[in-house]
Amino acid sequence: MIYVSLIVAFVASILLTPLVKRLAFRIGAVDAPNYRKVHARIMPRLGGLAIFLAFLIGVAILYPYLTSNGVLPWNVSKYSLLAIIIGACIIVATGVIDDMREISAKAKMLGQLAAALIIIFVGGIQIDTINLPFVGVLDFGLLSIPLTILWIVGITNAINLIDGLDGLAAGVSTIALITLAIMAFIMSNMFVLVLAAILAVASFGFLFYNFHPAKIFMGDTGALFLGFMISVLALLGFKNVAFVALIIPVIILGVPISDTFFAIVRRVRMKKKWSDPDKSHLHHRLLDMGFTHRQTVLIIYGIAMMFGLAAIIFSMAKVWGAILLIAVILTAIEIFVEVIGLAGKNYKPLLNFVRIFNK
């Protein structure tokens, strides 16, 4: 039945996307070109609805299996799947409204907070404790709720921020979901494995219409939904575990997290609001360097795959090996950021240090 649900979700995504495209034009959910956009014509942007519906169809086929005691992990209640679906509905509704009317950032944040609270209080999914190396178990207590909200909202928006090129957010999300599914398989977590796999095939099916040259955008409906689901699935797979295991989803989501982090650094350095949009994200910088639209997307896919592979290697490493791998990853990210100017053209502390040291 699992294979059937995956095939059905994949086919449903392919069949539903053209229907959603027509709906987007009919209700005015379109994206007009401007100075920050790379497309030159009006595009429908409700595509995430097709991913969401395909995911629901796949989950519906396996609902009895997903809610059985043999599949639910020890840290997941029977209400968790219901909370995930309700939270996803809130996120998708928020995205649909934004794709139609472009609501304010505060309104979108309210929708994300509502979804996060559903996950915590209905699904019982939150970060409670963490096992720090050389220290022991750290109980977050009351801080577990704001920390969980911060994680869900942060990842949700990180996926949304990289949605700037045809197929970029959908492809990076698919790679992250496949990595999550592999990690869930290694940890024998069938619940996360199945949900991540269903969502991955639904997102991959959408890529047939979204890869350059795109016929439809996923819009905030898709970017927020994928970000929300990835954040929740990561929590389900890695909460209440050792510190090194908590780092795994951060590595998996290395592309959107690092792009978001350095966007904030860039805006702080330029004395702008951290939420102000600009045209200096990772994909913008690669385009400015002369790469084509498709080459830029494929390069970022490659980076996302390397992060995914690093996460898998990280999960098998001992504590000191994991610490060394983190140091290598962080150094590589910093060098890459300084070379392409992701945090600003004059931001080159590590490269400047190397130049001074070599003199």
MIGU-618143 format. One line per 4 residues: number of its first residue (from 1); their letters; for each residue x, y, z of C-alpha. Coordinates in Angstrom, 2 decimals, decimal comma. Each point is the difference from the previous one (the first is absolute). Example, Ala and Ser with C-alpha at 12.3 -4.5 7.8 and 13.67 -1.06 7.14 Angstrom:
BEGIN
1> AS> 12,30:-4,50:7,80 ~ 1,37:3,44:-0,66;
***
This chain:
BEGIN
1> MIYV> 0,00:0,00:0,00 ~ 2,90:2,37:0,63 ~ 1,17:-0,28:-3,60 ~ -3,57:0,52:-1,21;
5> SLIV> -0,36:3,20:2,05 ~ 3,30:1,34:-1,37 ~ -1,01:-0,69:-3,60 ~ -3,45:1,50:0,53;
9> AFVA> 1,43:3,13:1,68 ~ 2,49:0,45:-2,86 ~ -2,64:-0,43:-2,71 ~ -2,47:2,20:1,90;
13> SILL> 2,56:2,80:0,13 ~ 0,55:-0,21:-3,76 ~ -3,74:-0,08:-0,76 ~ -1,06:2,66:2,51;
17> TPLV> 2,61:2,64:-0,90 ~ -1,61:1,00:-3,36 ~ -3,37:0,28:1,76 ~ 1,51:2,20:2,71;
21> KRLA> 1,63:2,11:-2,72 ~ -3,44:0,75:-1,47 ~ -1,36:0,76:3,45 ~ 2,86:2,41:0,71;
25> FRIG> -0,82:2,09:-3,07 ~ -3,70:-0,07:0,84 ~ 0,39:1,26:3,59 ~ 2,83:2,43:-0,76;
29> AVDA> 2,79:-1,93:1,74 ~ 2,67:1,22:-2,41 ~ 3,50:1,40:0,30 ~ 0,78:3,16:-1,97;
33> PNYR> 3,64:0,75:-0,88 ~ 1,91:2,73:1,87 ~ 3,59:1,06:0,69 ~ 0,57:-2,89:2,44;
37> KVHA> -1,49:-2,72:-2,22 ~ 1,85:-1,83:-2,76 ~ -3,09:-0,85:-2,06 ~ -1,28:2,41:-2,63;
41> RIMP> -3,68:-0,95:-0,28 ~ -2,98:-0,55:2,27 ~ 0,13:-3,48:1,54 ~ -2,54:-2,05:2,00;
45> RLGG> 1,32:-0,59:3,52 ~ -2,37:-2,36:1,80 ~ 1,92:-3,17:-0,88 ~ 0,59:-0,98:3,62;
49> LAIF> -3,68:-0,89:0,23 ~ 0,60:-2,92:-2,39 ~ 2,87:-1,25:2,20 ~ -2,19:0,27:3,09;
53> LAFL> -2,95:-1,83:-1,56 ~ 2,23:-2,75:-1,39 ~ 1,56:-0,41:3,45 ~ -3,45:-0,27:1,61;
57> IGVA> -1,05:-2,67:-2,50 ~ 3,13:-2,03:0,71 ~ -0,50:0,32:3,77 ~ -3,70:-0,93:-0,27;
61> ILYP> 0,91:-3,31:-1,67 ~ 2,34:-0,88:2,86 ~ -1,94:1,56:2,89 ~ -0,74:-3,31:1,82;
65> YLTS> 3,65:-1,00:-0,39 ~ 1,37:3,35:1,19 ~ -2,15:0,01:3,15 ~ 0,73:-3,60:1,02;
69> NGVL> 2,04:-0,59:3,14 ~ 2,64:-1,90:-1,91 ~ 0,85:3,07:-2,09 ~ -0,37:2,90:2,43;
73> PWNV> 3,35:0,63:1,73 ~ 0,17:0,15:3,77 ~ 0,06:3,81:0,03 ~ -3,05:0,46:-2,26;
77> SKYS> -3,61:-0,09:1,20 ~ -2,99:-1,21:-2,00 ~ -0,99:3,67:-0,40 ~ 3,27:0,99:-1,66;
81> LLAI> -1,11:-0,78:-3,56 ~ -3,27:1,90:0,56 ~ 1,96:2,99:1,34 ~ 2,33:-0,11:-3,01;
85> IIGA> -2,94:0,02:-2,43 ~ -1,79:2,82:1,85 ~ 3,19:2,05:0,24 ~ 0,71:-0,60:-3,70;
89> CIIV> -3,53:1,14:-0,88 ~ 0,54:3,25:1,92 ~ 3,34:0,55:-1,75 ~ -1,45:-0,74:-3,45;
93> ATGV> -2,99:2,29:0,63 ~ 2,43:2,76:1,00 ~ 2,02:-0,60:-3,15 ~ -3,06:-0,04:-2,28;
97> IDDM> -1,21:3,32:1,40 ~ 3,47:1,50:-0,42 ~ 0,29:-1,28:-3,58 ~ -3,33:1,66:-0,76;
101> REIS> 0,28:3,26:1,95 ~ 3,63:0,30:1,27 ~ -0,83:0,36:3,69 ~ 2,36:1,65:2,48;
105> AKAK> 2,95:-1,76:1,62 ~ -1,78:0,25:3,37 ~ -3,08:-1,77:-1,35 ~ 2,15:-2,79:-1,43;
109> MLGQ> 1,82:-0,28:3,30 ~ -3,30:-0,41:1,86 ~ -0,89:-2,93:-2,25 ~ 3,40:-1,59:0,63;
113> LAAA> -0,29:0,50:3,76 ~ -3,48:-1,55:0,01 ~ 1,29:-3,04:-1,90 ~ 2,99:-0,34:2,34;
117> LIII> -2,23:0,15:3,08 ~ -2,21:-2,75:-1,46 ~ 3,08:-2,17:-0,44 ~ 1,07:0,59:3,59;
121> FVGG> -3,28:-0,15:1,93 ~ -2,01:-2,43:-2,13 ~ 2,77:-2,16:-1,40 ~ 2,27:0,09:3,04;
125> IQID> 3,00:0,60:-2,25 ~ 2,69:2,22:1,52 ~ 3,67:0,13:0,98 ~ 0,05:-1,01:3,68;
129> TINL> 3,55:-1,05:0,80 ~ 3,40:-0,26:-1,61 ~ 3,01:-2,11:0,93 ~ 3,06:2,27:-0,18;
133> PFVG> 3,40:-1,66:-0,39 ~ 2,22:0,33:3,09 ~ -2,91:1,68:1,88 ~ -2,96:-2,36:0,18;
137> VLDF> -3,74:0,34:-0,51 ~ -1,33:3,55:-0,22 ~ -3,74:0,36:0,69 ~ -1,44:3,07:-1,74;
141> GLLS> -3,10:0,12:2,22 ~ -2,22:2,96:-0,90 ~ 2,50:1,05:-2,67 ~ -0,90:-3,09:-2,04;
145> IPLT> -3,13:1,70:-1,38 ~ 1,65:3,22:-1,30 ~ 2,96:-2,03:-1,31 ~ -2,33:-2,29:-1,93;
149> ILWI> -1,94:2,97:-1,38 ~ 3,28:1,65:-1,03 ~ 1,10:-3,17:-1,81 ~ -3,29:-0,46:-1,88;
153> VGIT> -0,39:3,66:-0,98 ~ 3,69:0,34:-0,87 ~ 0,14:-2,99:-2,35 ~ -3,38:0,87:-1,52;
157> NAIN> 1,29:3,43:-0,99 ~ 3,43:-1,28:-1,02 ~ -1,54:-2,10:-2,79 ~ -2,12:2,99:-1,02;
161> LIDG> 3,08:2,25:-0,29 ~ 1,77:-2,28:-2,50 ~ -3,07:-0,20:-2,25 ~ 1,47:2,40:-2,57;
165> LDGL> 0,71:-2,12:-3,10 ~ -1,89:-2,60:-2,01 ~ 0,11:-3,32:1,82 ~ 2,35:1,23:2,73;
169> AAGV> -2,13:-0,34:3,15 ~ -1,77:-3,14:-1,24 ~ 3,29:-1,68:-0,93 ~ 1,86:0,92:3,20;
173> STIA> -3,03:-1,09:2,06 ~ -0,18:-3,31:-1,86 ~ 3,70:-0,63:0,70 ~ -0,52:0,86:3,69;
177> LITL> -3,03:-2,31:0,21 ~ 1,85:-2,89:-1,63 ~ 2,84:0,50:2,49 ~ -2,50:0,06:2,87;
181> AIMA> -1,53:-3,23:-1,33 ~ 3,43:-1,67:-0,17 ~ 0,81:1,13:3,55 ~ -3,39:-1,25:1,20;
185> FIMS> 0,74:-3,37:-1,62 ~ 3,35:-0,17:1,78 ~ -1,76:0,79:3,30 ~ -2,88:-2,45:-0,77;
189> NMFV> -2,55:2,84:0,23 ~ -2,62:-1,17:-2,51 ~ -2,41:2,84:0,84 ~ 2,43:2,72:-1,07;
193> LVLA> 1,31:-2,15:-2,87 ~ -3,44:-0,40:-1,57 ~ -1,11:3,61:0,46 ~ 3,30:1,37:-1,36;
197> AILA> -0,12:-2,39:-2,97 ~ -3,60:0,91:-0,91 ~ 0,77:3,70:0,16 ~ 3,23:-0,48:-1,99;
201> VASF> -1,77:-1,72:-2,92 ~ -2,78:2,63:0,05 ~ 2,60:2,77:-0,18 ~ 1,95:-1,86:-2,71;
205> GFLF> -3,16:-0,38:-2,10 ~ -0,54:3,75:0,20 ~ 3,54:0,57:-1,32 ~ -1,14:-1,26:-3,42;
209> YNFH> -1,83:3,35:-0,32 ~ 2,23:2,14:2,21 ~ 3,52:-0,70:-1,28 ~ 1,40:2,64:-2,36;
213> PAKI> -1,76:1,22:-2,05 ~ -2,80:-0,19:2,56 ~ -3,66:-0,15:-0,97 ~ -1,16:0,69:3,56;
217> FMGD> 1,53:1,17:3,30 ~ -0,67:-1,70:3,33 ~ -0,56:3,41:1,62 ~ -0,15:0,51:3,74;
221> TGAL> -2,55:-2,82:0,09 ~ 2,70:-2,49:-0,94 ~ 3,06:1,60:1,59 ~ -1,68:0,44:3,40;
225> FLGF> -1,55:-3,48:-0,14 ~ 3,27:-1,74:-0,88 ~ 1,94:1,99:2,59 ~ -2,59:-0,76:2,67;
229> MISV> -0,06:-3,71:-0,77 ~ 3,78:-0,31:-0,11 ~ 0,30:1,76:3,37 ~ -2,59:-2,29:1,61;
233> LALL> 1,40:-3,21:-1,52 ~ 3,47:0,98:1,24 ~ -1,44:0,45:3,50 ~ -1,72:-3,38:-0,16;
237> GFKN> 3,19:-1,69:-1,04 ~ 2,55:1,71:2,21 ~ -1,60:1,51:3,14 ~ 1,04:-1,01:3,51;
241> VAFV> 3,30:-1,42:-1,22 ~ 3,70:0,67:0,21 ~ 1,30:3,39:-1,09 ~ 1,79:-1,47:-3,01;
245> ALII> -3,30:-1,49:-1,22 ~ -1,76:3,35:0,38 ~ 2,60:1,49:-2,36 ~ -0,97:-2,48:-2,76;
249> PVII> -3,12:1,89:-1,21 ~ 1,99:3,24:0,10 ~ 2,58:-1,52:-2,35 ~ -2,73:-1,45:-2,24;
253> LGVP> -1,49:3,48:-0,33 ~ 3,40:1,62:-0,42 ~ -0,93:1,90:-3,18 ~ -3,12:1,85:1,24;
257> ISDT> 1,34:0,49:3,53 ~ 3,36:1,45:-1,09 ~ -1,65:2,17:-2,66 ~ -2,43:1,36:2,61;
261> FFAI> 2,72:0,53:2,61 ~ 2,30:1,93:-2,32 ~ -2,93:1,99:-1,37 ~ -0,56:1,24:3,56;
265> VRRV> 3,73:0,70:0,40 ~ 0,00:1,89:-3,30 ~ -2,98:2,15:0,96 ~ 1,36:0,76:3,48;
269> RMKK> 3,31:1,09:-1,53 ~ -1,89:2,23:-2,45 ~ -2,14:1,35:2,87 ~ -3,24:-1,32:-1,48;
273> KWSD> -2,83:-1,90:1,65 ~ 0,72:-3,73:0,09 ~ -3,32:-0,61:-1,78 ~ 0,67:2,46:-2,85;
277> PDKS> 0,15:-1,80:-3,37 ~ 3,04:0,36:-2,22 ~ 1,61:-1,52:-3,06 ~ 3,12:-1,48:1,58;
281> HLHH> -1,09:-3,52:0,93 ~ 2,07:-3,02:-0,99 ~ -1,74:-0,44:-3,36 ~ 0,32:3,74:-0,75;
285> RLLD> 3,73:-0,06:0,68 ~ 0,55:-3,03:-2,23 ~ -1,97:1,66:-2,79 ~ 2,11:3,15:0,41;
289> MGFT> 3,12:-2,14:-0,40 ~ -1,15:-0,97:-3,49 ~ -1,68:-3,36:0,53 ~ -3,21:-0,63:-1,94;
293> HRQT> -3,36:-0,50:1,69 ~ 0,16:-3,79:-0,37 ~ 3,68:-0,21:0,96 ~ -0,66:2,00:3,17;
297> VLII> -2,81:-2,33:1,04 ~ 2,07:-3,11:-0,71 ~ 2,97:1,41:1,96 ~ -2,24:0,58:3,03;
301> YGIA> -1,46:-3,51:-0,44 ~ 3,58:-1,29:0,16 ~ 0,70:1,99:3,16 ~ -3,21:-1,33:1,58;
305> MMFG> 1,02:-3,57:-0,88 ~ 3,42:0,53:1,61 ~ -1,70:1,23:3,17 ~ -2,24:-3,07:-0,07;
309> LAAI> 2,98:-2,33:-0,39 ~ 1,81:1,85:2,79 ~ -3,03:-0,53:2,27 ~ 0,04:-3,74:-0,66;
313> IFSM> 3,76:-0,21:0,68 ~ -0,48:2,18:3,08 ~ -2,59:-2,42:1,42 ~ 2,54:-2,85:-0,12;
317> AKVW> 2,93:1,95:1,48 ~ 1,23:-0,09:3,59 ~ -0,18:3,18:2,10 ~ 3,46:1,33:-0,92;
321> GAIL> -0,48:-0,97:-3,63 ~ -3,34:1,83:-0,02 ~ 1,59:3,10:1,54 ~ 2,77:-0,06:-2,62;
325> LIAV> -2,56:-0,38:-2,80 ~ -1,98:2,99:1,32 ~ 3,19:2,09:0,04 ~ 0,79:-0,98:-3,59;
329> ILTA> -3,56:0,75:-1,16 ~ -0,10:3,40:1,72 ~ 3,40:0,97:-1,41 ~ -1,02:-1,07:-3,51;
333> IEIF> -3,26:1,97:0,26 ~ 1,83:3,12:1,20 ~ 2,54:-0,15:-2,84 ~ -2,75:-0,55:-2,57;
337> VEVI> -2,06:2,88:1,41 ~ 2,97:2,37:-0,11 ~ 0,98:-1,01:-3,55 ~ -3,46:0,59:-1,50;
341> GLAG> -0,82:3,00:2,22 ~ -3,10:-1,47:1,63 ~ 0,38:2,14:3,14 ~ 1,10:3,07:-1,95;
345> KNYK> 2,83:0,70:-2,44 ~ 2,28:1,37:2,72 ~ -0,67:-2,82:2,47 ~ 3,20:-2,10:-0,16;
349> PLLN> 1,36:-0,44:3,55 ~ 1,40:-3,51:-0,52 ~ 1,52:0,73:-3,43 ~ 1,51:3,25:1,30;
353> FVRI> 1,48:-1,89:2,98 ~ 1,57:-2,54:-2,36 ~ 1,46:2,79:-2,16 ~ 1,48:1,74:3,07;
357> FNK> 1,35:-3,30:1,33 ~ 1,70:-0,79:-3,33 ~ 1,78:3,39:-0,15;
***
